[in-house]
Amino acid sequence: MWQAPAGWPWWYTLIWVAAIATLTLARPSRAGVLAAALVAAFGASALVWGNTARGRVILAQRELARLARPDPEMSALLTRFARGIGEDTPSPTRQGLLQAFVASDLAAAGYPTLLAAWDPLAADTLATLQTGVFPIEFEAIRALAVEAVAMGRPRMATIAAWPGVEVALAVPTAQGIITAVVAPRTTLIAADPVARLIGTERGVLADPPYSIRLAASGRNVQGGEHWRRDGYSMRGSLPVEGAMGPARAFVDVELRPLGPLVQRGVLIVLLDLALVGALWMLTVVADGRFGRWVRGRRHRWRRSYRARLSLALFLFFVIPAAAFAIWSYQQLLEDGRQSRILLVRETLRTASRPSTARQWIGEESRRLDVPLLLYSDGVLAAASEPLYETLAPTGLLLRPDVQLALGLGDEIAVSRAESGTAALLFGYRALEAGAGPDLVLAAPARIGDAALDRRRQDLGILVLFATAVGALAALALSGFAARQLATPVGALREAAMAIARGEREPALEGEPPVEFRPVFTAFRRMAADLSASRSDLETAQQRTAAVLRNVASGVVAIAGDGRVTLANPRAEALLGAALPPGTVLAAVDTTGVAAIAHEFIASGRDEHAFELETPDVQLQGRVTRLGTNAAVVTIDDITAMARAQRVLAWGEMARQVAHEIKNPLTPIRLGVQHLRRAHGDARVDFDTVLDQNVTRILEEIDRLDEIARAFSRYGSAPAERTPAEPVDVAQVVRDLVALETMGEAALRFRVDGAGERVQAMAHASELREVLLNIVENARLAEAREVHMTIASDSTAVTIAVRDDGHGIPLDVLPRIFEPRFSTRTSGSGLGLAVSRRMVESWGGEIAVETAAGDGTTVTVTLMPVQA
């Protein structure tokens, strides 16, 4: 669409106006921002390309305009050069001219320059130094030199020459006249191909984006300016005012092929998008969201499959591209080097045999159009220009590597030599000199790096383009690969979630990739196994539910938070409330089972038995741990069984009471009968018989009283007992021990902890009776020593009574607290039973530990007195 010479068609702007208008009507969103950025990026790319093409045309037009008008900078440079000559007059030799040129600003300005040293009369030149290939009007320069001599001061003038106006300077000196001619900087003036050899290389545009050709003055100069588009170049024909009169210039502006343009356009678009992204990031960084966003995703990126795949694909694109670029760059350098080597070889092969050295080398240099150096026996002997001989750009001595190569039979050797700050390629040829000294001819390779520089630039753009495209392709391909990977993974995830929701065997939609088929097969097998296991579990649950519905015991499963997970109908009946799963047991329980279960779960025990009694029922249960934070409670209603047991117990108690009462009544009856017989028998001393029988009858009556009081205490209800009161336990123990040791007792007592007052809740007389009963049992167990220990803390007061008797057999130990149970033939068998009743009525406990043949320890635990 680009129209010659430099412009877009009138309707081209309307396209961008329509695109911008469409963006303004779109709703703000991320896609809208991206679209705006893309439109701006493509617009910038087109704008850059258009400005570049327009700029190349303008550069060509400006260069043509400079041909008719000298650059003011040229006069200023020559003025400073004349001042420098006045301060330090150079010698009228080529070496002196070179020294003056390098020391002046002309060398850095890059203008094509001619320096000449004239004799005092300006009749002939003594030496010349030229840095560009342009025609010289020596007659005009001679006339200016004569004028400067006549006036005795420097003279400056413009000279009409081809292709453009030149500015000339003549400076008279004591040794003659120094003239300088500066031509315009233009691509029409070629650079000196060997200027680098002497350090006069000028800094002109190495590879202009256009080419100019001037028609000779007076030929085909009629007509106006004409431009046309020809493929990827723009050709123009336009009249110009040259220094020699009107002329016509033919300009060819390169627009570059489509491939390089696309590469540069893509890079510009990506650069604009990167700038938009950078601006957006600055706004995000300013409020701190970017840092939080990066920190939140840093660990995710490290473990991200897509990030790793993107990096791998990016390196897959970039590394080969970089390797290809390095190889291509080296190949370009090598191709340029080989072309210069071939050229210098052909140049040296065409050199003729030497004759007289000084005369021959100059003529041969002009014929071959290349500087020549001649080495004799390895030492620089002559040069085509005395300046080269003085500068010795390759050194005064022949390089050792060159001598070695030529000595090994090579016709021509090529070596790289350093000339000042520049590196030059030199060719060396051994010449046949008969019986004379060994001669070696050296010549530099011509320098023409413009095309090579352009190819290097294109190669750099290609590498950047490949890197950018590789990065985008890596992101796109990684996203595609991630989506391809995510599809089967997502299907597996959805199927797993369906199984978690309760589905049996969810269908896996779509045909998985070959790599995922084993995974899908294993998942289907797992789903089938889970379905079968679930069916078995449901069957087992149904059986368990049927058993629980019909079982006589109540069963409740409780979680750690106190919620019911399972309860059978019997449990609901016993607890008097509906117990669906999720019910908080403590909220509906009135029996105390919830509190027991909560305490059990927190305690860490594995099992615990309990009994509960309410006004209506009496419950017996057991709590069993399930895992670490749940429990199962089994509950039985033992109200009827307890009532029957009480009836049986009281019946047994009545039988025992009758038996116990019958035993003392027999001696009483016998005694009374004895008294009756003795009263009627005069032979018997009645008083003596009366005294004996009365004594015996009173003893049996006391025994009956003891039996009655023991059964009365055992059978009394807890509510009829007097509440416990603070008792000095240590004092009770001390009194008991003092009483037992008053006579010649067979027991020895040892007491610990009775030295200070120890308060506990009890009754002093009943506690003394309990301890007497324990000591009496120890005596009957044939103990020799009784060790009594009192200990107290903030929670309990304990009295431990340990004897060294023969102990209690383990098979009867569980029954020792039952009423009427005794291992002896005498006694009521209510001693420990009554003692347990009294201790428990005070809120305490009594426990027995024994080992057959190793004594018995009875521990009475009482509640401490609260402050």
CORHUJO-V64376 format. One line per field, one symbol per residue. ss: DSSP state (H for helix, E for strand, L for the rest). phi: phi as a letter, one per 30 degrees, with the letter a starting at -180 (. if undefined). Layout:
ss=???
phi=???
This chain:
ss=LEELLLEELLLHHHHHHHHHHHHHHLLLLHHHHHHHHHHHHHHHHHHHHHHHHHHHHHHHHHHHHHHHLLLHHHHHHHHHHHHHHHHLLLLLLHHHHHHHHHHLLHHHHLLLEEEEEELLLLLLEEEEEELEELLLLHHHHHHHHHHHHHHLLLEEEEELLLLLLEEEEEEEELLEEEEEEELLLLLLLEELLLHHHHLLLLLLLLLLLEEEEELLLLLLLLLLLEEEEELLEEEEEEEEEELLEEEEEEEEEELLLHHHHHHHHHHHHHHHHHHHHHHHHHHHHHLLHHHHHHHHHHHHHHHLHHHHHHHHHHHHHHHHHHHHHHHHHHHHHHHHHHHHHHHHHHHHHLLLLLLLHHHHHHHHHHHHLLLEEEEELLEEEEELLHHHHHHLLLLLELLHHHHHHHHLLLLEEEEEEEELLEEEEEEEEEELLLLLLLEEEEEELLLLLHHHHHHHHHHHHHHHHHHHHHHHHHHHHHHHHHHHHHHHHHHHHHHHHHHHHLLLLLLLLLLLLHHHHHHHHHHHHHHHHHHHHHHHHHHHHHHHHHHHHHLLLEEEEEELLLEEEEELHHHHHHHLLLLLLLLEHHHHLLLLHHHHHHHHHHHLLLEEEEEEELLLLEEEEEEEEELLLEEEEEEEELHHHHHHHHHHHHHHHHHHHHHHHHHHHHHHHHHHHHHHHHHHLLLLLHHHHHHHHHHHHHHHHHHHHHHHHHHHHHHLLHHHLLLLEEEEHHHHHHHHHHHHLLLLLLLEEEEELLLLLLEEEELHHHHHHHHHHHHHHHHHLLLLEEEEEEEELLLLEEEEEEELLLLLLHHHHLLLLLLLLLLLLLLLLLHHHHHHHHHHHLLLEEEEEELLLLLEEEEEEELELLL
phi=.dcddaacddddddddddddddddddddaddddddddddddddddddddddddddddddddddddddcbddedddddddddddddddbddddbddddddddddcdddddiddbbcbccdecidadcabbbcacbdccddddddddddddddiadbbacbdbccbdcccbbbdbdclbccbbccddaddcddddcdddcicdcdcddbddabbbcdeeichcdjcdbbbdbicbbcbbbdbcddcjdbbcccbcdciddeeddddddddddddddddddddddddddciddddddddcdddddcdddddddddddddddddddddddddddddddddddddddddddddddddddcdedddddddddddhadbbbcbhibdcabdbedddddhdcjdcdddddedddddjddbcbbcbcbicccbcccbbdcdbiddddcbcbbdddcbcddddddddddddddddddddddddddddddddddddddddddddddddddddjddbddcdicddedcdedddddddddddddddddddddddddddddddcddcdbbcbdddicdcaaceddddddiadbdejdddddcdccjdddddddddddidcaacabbbcecbbcbbbcbdcicbaacccbbdcddddddddddddddddddddddddddddddeddddddddddccddcdddddddddddddddddddddddddddddddddeddddedbdbdddddddddddddcdcddddccbbbicdbdbcadacddddddddddddddddddidcbbccbcbbbdcabcbcccbcddiceddcedcdcddidadcdcjdicddddddedddddjcbbbbbbbeibibbcccccddddd
